[in-house]
Every structure is written in structure tokens, then in C-alpha cells.
Amino acid sequence: MSNTPVIAAVDGSEHSLRALEWARKEAVRHDCGLLVAHVLPDHAQLYAGRRASLHDASAPEEVPDPVRDWVRSLLGAGGPGLPEGVAYEALEGSVPEALRVIGSQARMLVMGSRGRGGFASLLLGSISRAVASSAACPVVVVPHAERGAAAGSTGSADDSDTGAEQSAGRVVVGLHAAETPDDVLTFAFTEAAVRGTTVQVVSAYAIPPTPNLVIDTPFAVIPPEGLADEGDGVPAEREMLRSQTERLAPLRERFADVPVEQAAVPGDPAGRLVIASRAAALVVVGRHHPRRTAMSLAIGSVAHAVLHHAHGPVAVVPTLKDDV
């Protein structure tokens, strides 16, 4: 078993329950430990601080933590403790900072798109956005049930026209051939490998609008051997597929058992990834923040849009060397 855990950030809400279930399966896939982390609310932190400062021996030694009991009831299989390979840790401090610190040595940090606080209408909570924007490890945001239900109930023609059905169960990764770090691609291929599924690599290109242009054309999934000069396809599409093939060559060699689909599409990259998320197991995006400070909450526009609107789990992968 790997010593690098998957961390599930929970607060007792339904949203964090979905994240916990996702993280538990992920830990099994990677044969690693699962650490369930909960940042204590302010009143519990104040209680702990008061007890420590007053050295009050009559006060209960353990800080009340209903979320710990909730986790034990869910994962304890009827016993008072947790299963082997599962640990629980109560954290103090601000929620984003506490999760950033504990996530510094994690394989990934999994959290719900919304917590207990905030407005129910928000697609993405401020805590999830802050952690995904600045954590040192990949952050997987699992959307609330309404967004997943919306994906399954659209029934629109867009589903058949955009390759959503072709992406079922795949790991979808957004690729800008000149900018996406290798860390992002490695994460996507690793996730596909542990799932025994396909990686679909999606790149979008801009072309001048014409009366004949139809943005919602199907994904063009073309194998490398299909990129001969005499083939069909607009020049921008073919050049993008060639760039993809060049970037993916080392990954194909390293992950020889992972099938790869290459998709070059016109239009907005974030929109295309959101469409693909309707039937994807996971969407992987890079956190594009060149030369920003370590505490910056800025995040790339594509990652920001996909986090807000994707219908399934989204992994935001940082590049550590960009944080210096």
C-alpha cells in the first residue's frame, strides 16, 4: 500500500458525503490510505483553545466533533473505529489554509463543490474554489447531485452531436499543446490506467466565423496514423492534432496499455470540456497561474469555468515549479 494518501475533506454535508464516497473508491484504485479531514468550526476551536489556556481538567478531554462520529458511522462497519487504511483528523485554522497544509503531501485532495455554508444556488463554493486555486496537490471537486442530474436529464441533441456519448467512462483532459504542463497529462493518464479506461484528449482551436461554420460539430477522434497530409479536415484542426500527437508520444510510450482518443474541436475549450463532462468519469484541467505568488487565489479561465459548470468530478492539477 502506498504511503501517500487520498484526502477527503468533509463537513457533514451531503456534498461532502459524495466527495467521501468518491475518495474512498479512489484510494482503493490506487491501493493507498484514505485520510478523512474535517476543519473544526469556530466554536469548537474556541472551546479547544479555552480548555488549553485554562488547563481545565474537568472539561472533556476530547473536543466535541459530530462530524467524526458521522464518519465513523458511515465507514466503521458497525464498530467504534475506522476500517484499516482509513484515518480521521480534525484540523484547526481557516478552512482553506488548513486543507492546503494537510494536502501538501497528499496524492490528491477530494472535496464537494459546496459545503454547509453559502447560498444553495451557487455552483461552486468559495472554499472549494480557494483550495483548488492554491493547493500544492491535485484537487478533485465532486459536484453536487443537481449538476449530475442535469447532465443525465438533458436529452438534447447536443449529447449526440458533441461526442458526449463517445466519452462515457473516459478520463477527459484539456490540452493546450504549447502550455499544458506534463504534470496534468501524467495525472490524467494515471487515472485512466487505474480505471482501465480511455484518455480522451480535447483541444480547441479558434477559426474565423463563416456562415457555414457549425460550432456544435462532433468531436474529431483521429488516431495518429490517420493524420496523413492528404486527409480531410481543416488546416487548424489537422495542425492541432499533429501538435497533440507530438506532446502525447512520451505518455503513450509510458502508459502503453491506456487507449487514447484525440479530439480537436472549434470554439471555446471550457465549453467543450463541460459538454464532455456529461458522460466522463473525470475531467482533468491544469491550474494555469504562471509567475503568481504562492498565496494567489487566481486560477486559469478554463479551469475556473469547468469547475463552475462541469457535470461530474473535475481534477485541477497544479505545477509545483510554477509556485516558486
N, C-alpha and C positions, 0 to 999 in steps of 0.2 A: 504493500500500500504506500502511495506517495505521502510525503510529509507536508506537502503544500495543499492546504485545504481549499475547498469551496466554502465561501462565507455567505450565509443567508441573513440579510438584515430584516428584522421583524419588529412589529409594534403591536401585534394582536389584532390587526385589522384583517378584513377579508382579502385585501390587496396583498398584504404581506404573507398570508396563507398561500396564495397562488405562487408567490416567489419562493416560499419554503418548499413547496412540493416540487417546483422546477429544480431548485438547487439540490434537493435530495437525490433526484434522478441523475443529475449531472455528476454528483460525487460518485455514484455507483458506476457511471460510464467511465470515469477517469480513475477508478479504484483509489480514491483518496478520502480523507476525512471531511466531515461536514461540521462547520462551526456556525452555530446559530447565535447571532449577536443582537442585543437589544440595548439601545441607549435609554437609560432610565429617565423618566420625566423629571421636570424641575423639582416637584415636591419631594420625590424620592431622593434626589441628590441633596436637597437641603436637609432632609432627615439624616442622611448618612454623614453629612458634614457636621451637623449639630451633635450627633452622638460621638463622633470622633473628637470634637473640640472640648466637649464637656466630660468625656470619659465616663459616661453614664452606664454603669454596669447593669442597672435594672432594665435598660431598654433592650428590646430584642436584638440579638447579635446580627441577624440577617435582615438586610433591608427588604421590606415587602416588595415583591415583584410578581404581580399577577401574570405577566407575560411568560415568565419562567415556568409557572405552573401550567399555563396553556400549552407551551411547547412540550412539556413532559407528558401531558395528557394525550397530545397528538402523536408523539414519537415513542413514548415509553412502553408501548405494547403491554399495558396493564400493570407495569411495575412502577416503583417510585423514581427510578433513574432513567437514563437515556440509553439507547442501544449502543453497542460497541462502534466506535468510529464517529460518534456524534458527541459534540461538546456544546456547552452553552456558556455565554459570557455576557454579563451585564456591564455596560460601559457608562462612563460619566463624561460630561462636557457637552458642547454643542453637537447636535446630531451629525451635520456634515463633517466636522473635524474629527469626531470620534470614529466615524466609519472610514474616513480617509486613512487615519493612523492604523487601524486594525487591518485595513485592506492592503497595506504596503507590502505584506509578504504572502498575499493570497493568490491562488490560481485565478480566481475571479470573485467578484462581489455581486450577489444577486439581490435585487430589491424590487418592490412593487412600484408601479408608476405613480401611485398616490398612497398617502398614509391616512391616519385618522384625521389630521387637520386639513384646513383648506376648504375650498368650495368643491362640491361634488361634480360640478360641470367641468372642472379643469381636466385636460387630457394628460397633463404631466405635472406632478407636484414639484414644488421648489426644492425640496430636499433631494429628490431623485435627479433633478437637473443639476444641482450643485455638485453632487457626488460624481455623476457621470462626466462632468466637465473638468474634474480636477484630481480624481483618484489615480494612484500610481499603477493600479491593476486594471484589467478589463472589467467593465461594469455592465451587467446584463439587467435590463429593465423589462420586467414582465408586465404587460398591460392589464388593466382591469377587465372584468368579464364583458362589459358592454362593448368594448372595442373589438374583442374577439368575436362576439355575437354578431356585430355589424358586418364583419368580414364574411361570416358564413351565411348571412341572410340577404346579401345584396341582390343576387340573382340577376345582375345586369349583364348586358352584352360585353361590357368591359372585361369580364373574367375570361371569356373565351378569346378576346382579341388581344390580350396583353401578355399571354404566357403564364398567367397565374396558375392554371391547372397543370402546366408543364412543370411548375416549381414545387409541386406538392411534396412535402417532406424534405426538401433540399435545404442546404445551407446557402443562403444568398449573400454575396459580398459585393459591395460597391467598389469599383476600381477606377481610379484616375491613373493611367499608366505612368505618368511622369511624376506624380506626387504621393500616391498612396504608399505608406511605409511597408516594408516586408513584414513587420510585426502583425499588421492587420491580416495579410494573406495567410501567414502561418497559423494564426488563430483560427481563421475560417477553415483551412484545410484540416487542422487538428480536430475541430468539432465535427467535420464531416467524417473523418476517419473513425472516431469513437462511436458515431451513429451508424456507420456502414452505409452512408448515403452520398449523394452527388453535391458538388460545389457548383453553383451557378454564378458566374462572374458577370456582373452587369456594369456596362459603361454607357454613358450618354454623350451624344455629340450635338452641337448646335449647327444648324444649317439655315440659310436664308429662307424665310417663308415664301411659299408659292401657292397658287390656287389649287395645285394638285397634291399638296402635302397633307397627309393624314397623320396626325401625331400618334393616335392610338393604333398603330400598326403592330403586328405580333412581334415578339422578341425574335431576333435572328440568331438562332443557335447553330453555330457552324463549327465543325471540327477543324483543327489546323490543316489537315490535308485538303480541305475544301477551299483554301484561300489562294488558289491559282490565279494568275493575272487575268485570265480570260473569263473568270466567273462573273456572276451577276452581283448587283449591289452598288449603291452609290459610293463614290470615292472616299468620302469621310467615314462611312461605315466600314469599308474594307481596310482603311488605314488604321482605324481604331482596333479592329480585330487582330491586325498584324501586331500592333503595339501590345495588346493583351497577350498574344501568344509568346512574345519575347519575354514579357515580365513573368509569365506563368511557367516558363520552361524549367527553372530550378525547382519549383513546387511540384510540378508533375513528376520530376525525377525522384524527389524526396518522398512524395506520397503517391507512389506508383499505383496503389490499389484504389485510389479515390477517383471516381469518374468526374470529368469536368465538362461543363457546358459554358460556352462563351456567348454572351448576348450584347450586341451593340445596337442602341436604340436612339432615335432622335428625341430631343426635348429635355425636360428637367430631370436630373439624376435622382433627386429626392422623391419626386413623384413616382418615378419608375420603381424605386425601391419600396415605396409604400404599397404600390399595386402588387409587387411580388410578395410582399409580406402576408398577403391574404391567405396564402397556402404554404408558406415556408415554415420550416421548423425553427429557423433562426436567421435573422438578418444581421450582418456584421458591417460596421462602418468604422472608419478611423476618426480619431478626435484631432481635427486639424487646428493646431494652435501654434504656428511657428513663432519662436522667439518671444513668447509671452512669459510673464512672471509665473513662478510656481503657484501662487495663490490666485491667479486669474481664474474667473469663472466663465471666460469666453469659450465658445465651442463653435466648430465649423457649422456653416449654414446647412449643409446636407445632414450632418448628424443631428442638428437641432430639429430640423423638420421631420426626420424619420422618427426620432424619439417621441415627438408630439402626435404623430398620426399613424404609426405602424399598427397593424392589427395583431401582431404576435411579438414574441421576445426580440429585443434588439440588444446586441453587444456593441458597446463603444470601447474601442481599443486604443489606448494611448501609445505614444512612442517615448520611451524614457529619455532618450538622448535629447529630445526637444524640450525637456523640462529644465535643462541647465541654463 
